Structures are given as structure tokens and as C-alpha cells.
Amino acid sequence: MKLHKLILAIAVGAASIGVASADSLNKSINLKATINDSIFVSKPDGSSWYGTEELEPDGFLQTKFTKVLPVRIYSTKNGFQVLLASPFQLANGGLTMTGTAKLAGVTLSSTAQKIKMVTPAGSGTPAGSFDQQYDLEIEAISPTVPEGVSRNGAYTGDLAMVFEATTITP
């Protein structure tokens, strides 16, 4: 009889563990991992990408803001295409800074630009693959406003690019 009560107590205790109390809170995170065997784009360390970056003003007049970010591209093909997913601009309420971006000296736009890779990847990578670092040159021009109107404030926006590995023939 004692064994029967012990088993019943254990069963009731185990069942109560699964019941959430009124003070509990469930949280979940949607996670995603993508494996792309033909192209990988990252910071030079090869493992991360940029978050928020502060553009630097050209001087006290602050008419132009720039930043150069190194970008590492690994590809199993000898080139890649890159384009802007959306127009690059920084906004602050009703005011907008127009922006441009260049990768490997090529101005990015909504039309895919082809860039040839020439540096072979190192040992431990598939034969015929490439691993190269480029400069991403970012520039934003301050808005022009009538005299007496302030253009002060924080301007924010996304530089969204799409990369695709491609074979470039001579």
C-alpha cells in the first residue's frame, strides 16, 4: 500500500511540473540559420556583419557624412553581383539625406553590378573558390533647407544590399 501511495505521489508531482502557474511567462525566439555554399559576405573576421554604424561628418558644416567599412566575400564562383534592395537614404522626420554606396569602387544601384574576384581562397576550401576583401564606401549628403530652418537631428536608414555569386567570363 505504501508503494502504491508513493507511485501516486510521484505521478501527481510530475504532472504538476508541466502546469504553468499564473505567475509564469513563456517567451520564444524565432531563429534562422542559412547555409549558402556559393557566397558568404561578412566583416573581415569572417564571422559577423555590421549593426549600427555612425557616419563621420566632413567638417564643422556637416554637409557630407562618410564611412568606409571593410567587407569580406567568399565565393565558389569567380565573381558576384550586388545591388541595392531599396534606395539608400537616411531620414529624420520630413528631411532626407541622399546616400550613395560603392563596393570595390563600383557605385551600387537597383541594377545588379558584377564584380570579378581574383584572390583564390586559402587551404581547406574547395578548389576554384575565392576569398577577397573590399572597401564599402558609404556617403550621405545633408539635406538643403531654407535659411532659418533647422536640419539638426539624428538621421537613420538601412543600406540593404543583395549579393549573388556568379561566373564572370573574360
C-alpha positions as CSV (number, residue, x, y, z in Angstrom):
1,M,0.0,0.0,0.0
2,K,2.8,2.4,0.8
3,L,4.4,1.7,-2.6
4,H,1.1,2.5,-4.3
5,K,0.8,5.9,-2.5
6,L,4.5,6.7,-3.3
7,I,3.9,6.0,-7.0
8,L,0.7,8.1,-7.0
9,A,2.5,11.0,-5.2
10,I,5.3,10.9,-7.8
11,A,2.8,10.8,-10.7
12,V,0.9,13.8,-9.3
13,G,4.1,15.7,-8.6
14,A,5.4,15.1,-12.2
15,A,2.1,16.2,-13.7
16,S,2.1,19.4,-11.7
17,I,5.5,20.3,-13.1
18,G,4.1,20.7,-16.6
19,V,1.3,23.0,-15.4
20,A,2.1,26.8,-15.7
21,S,1.3,28.9,-12.7
22,A,-0.4,32.3,-13.1
23,D,2.9,34.0,-12.4
24,S,4.8,32.2,-15.3
25,L,5.6,33.8,-18.6
26,N,6.5,32.0,-21.8
27,K,9.0,33.6,-24.2
28,S,10.2,32.3,-27.6
29,I,12.7,33.4,-30.1
30,N,12.4,32.7,-33.8
31,L,15.8,31.5,-35.0
32,K,17.1,31.0,-38.5
33,A,20.3,29.5,-39.9
34,T,21.0,29.7,-43.7
35,I,23.8,27.7,-45.4
36,N,24.8,29.1,-48.7
37,D,27.5,27.2,-50.3
38,S,28.2,29.6,-53.1
39,I,28.7,33.0,-51.4
40,F,29.3,34.3,-47.9
41,V,29.6,38.0,-47.0
42,S,30.9,39.2,-43.7
43,K,33.2,41.6,-41.8
44,P,36.9,40.7,-42.3
45,D,36.8,38.4,-39.3
46,G,34.6,36.1,-41.4
47,S,32.0,35.5,-38.8
48,S,29.8,38.6,-38.3
49,W,28.1,41.5,-40.1
50,Y,27.7,45.2,-39.2
51,G,25.0,46.5,-36.9
52,T,24.6,50.2,-36.4
53,E,27.5,52.4,-37.8
54,E,28.0,56.1,-37.2
55,L,28.8,58.1,-40.3
56,E,31.5,60.7,-39.8
57,P,30.9,64.4,-40.9
58,D,33.2,66.1,-43.4
59,G,33.8,69.0,-41.1
60,F,32.0,71.6,-39.0
61,L,29.5,72.4,-41.8
62,Q,28.3,68.8,-41.7
63,T,27.2,68.8,-45.4
64,K,28.5,65.3,-46.1
65,F,28.9,62.2,-43.9
66,T,31.1,59.2,-44.8
67,K,32.3,55.8,-43.6
68,V,34.5,53.1,-45.2
69,L,33.8,49.5,-44.0
70,P,35.9,46.5,-45.0
71,V,33.8,43.7,-46.4
72,R,35.0,40.1,-46.9
73,I,33.4,38.0,-49.6
74,Y,34.0,34.3,-50.1
75,S,32.6,32.6,-53.2
76,T,32.8,29.3,-55.0
77,K,32.5,31.3,-58.3
78,N,34.9,33.9,-59.7
79,G,32.6,36.8,-59.2
80,F,29.4,38.2,-57.7
81,Q,26.6,40.5,-58.4
82,V,25.5,43.1,-55.9
83,L,22.5,45.5,-55.9
84,L,20.7,47.8,-53.5
85,A,17.5,46.2,-52.3
86,S,16.0,49.6,-51.8
87,P,17.1,53.2,-52.4
88,F,19.8,54.2,-49.8
89,Q,18.7,57.3,-47.8
90,L,18.7,58.5,-44.2
91,A,15.6,60.2,-42.8
92,N,14.7,62.4,-39.9
93,G,11.1,63.3,-39.9
94,G,10.4,65.1,-43.2
95,L,14.1,65.6,-44.0
96,T,16.1,63.1,-46.0
97,M,19.8,62.7,-46.7
98,T,20.6,61.1,-50.1
99,G,23.1,58.4,-50.0
100,T,25.5,56.5,-52.2
101,A,27.5,53.4,-51.7
102,K,30.4,51.9,-53.6
103,L,31.8,48.4,-53.3
104,A,35.2,47.8,-54.9
105,G,34.9,51.3,-56.5
106,V,31.6,50.3,-58.2
107,T,28.6,52.5,-57.4
108,L,25.7,50.4,-56.2
109,S,22.1,50.9,-57.5
110,S,18.9,48.9,-58.1
111,T,20.6,47.3,-61.1
112,A,23.0,44.4,-60.4
113,Q,26.6,45.3,-60.7
114,K,29.1,42.5,-61.5
115,I,32.4,42.4,-59.6
116,K,35.2,39.9,-60.6
117,M,37.1,38.2,-57.8
118,V,40.8,37.4,-58.3
119,T,42.2,36.2,-54.9
120,P,42.0,32.4,-54.6
121,A,40.7,31.1,-51.2
122,G,43.2,29.5,-48.9
123,S,43.8,25.9,-47.9
124,G,40.9,23.9,-46.6
125,T,38.5,25.5,-49.1
126,P,37.1,23.9,-52.3
127,A,39.4,24.3,-55.3
128,G,38.4,27.2,-57.5
129,S,36.9,29.2,-54.7
130,F,37.7,32.9,-53.9
131,D,38.1,34.9,-50.7
132,Q,38.6,38.6,-51.1
133,Q,38.3,41.8,-49.0
134,Y,36.7,45.0,-50.5
135,D,36.0,48.5,-49.2
136,L,32.4,49.5,-48.9
137,E,32.4,53.3,-49.2
138,I,29.3,55.0,-47.8
139,E,28.4,58.7,-48.3
140,A,25.3,60.7,-47.3
141,I,24.7,64.3,-48.3
142,S,22.9,66.5,-45.8
143,P,19.5,68.0,-46.9
144,T,19.4,71.5,-48.2
145,V,16.9,73.6,-46.2
146,P,15.7,77.2,-46.5
147,E,17.5,79.7,-44.3
148,G,16.2,79.7,-40.7
149,V,15.0,76.0,-41.0
150,S,17.0,73.6,-38.9
151,R,18.3,70.3,-40.3
152,N,19.5,69.2,-36.9
153,G,18.7,65.7,-35.6
154,A,19.5,62.1,-35.9
155,Y,19.1,60.6,-39.4
156,T,18.7,56.9,-39.8
157,G,18.2,54.4,-42.6
158,D,19.3,51.0,-43.9
159,L,21.8,50.2,-46.5
160,A,20.3,46.9,-47.8
161,M,22.3,45.0,-50.4
162,V,21.7,41.7,-52.2
163,F,24.7,39.6,-53.2
164,E,24.6,36.7,-55.6
165,A,27.6,34.5,-56.7
166,T,28.1,34.5,-60.5
167,T,30.6,33.2,-63.0
168,I,32.3,36.0,-64.9
169,T,33.8,35.1,-68.3
170,P,36.7,37.2,-69.6
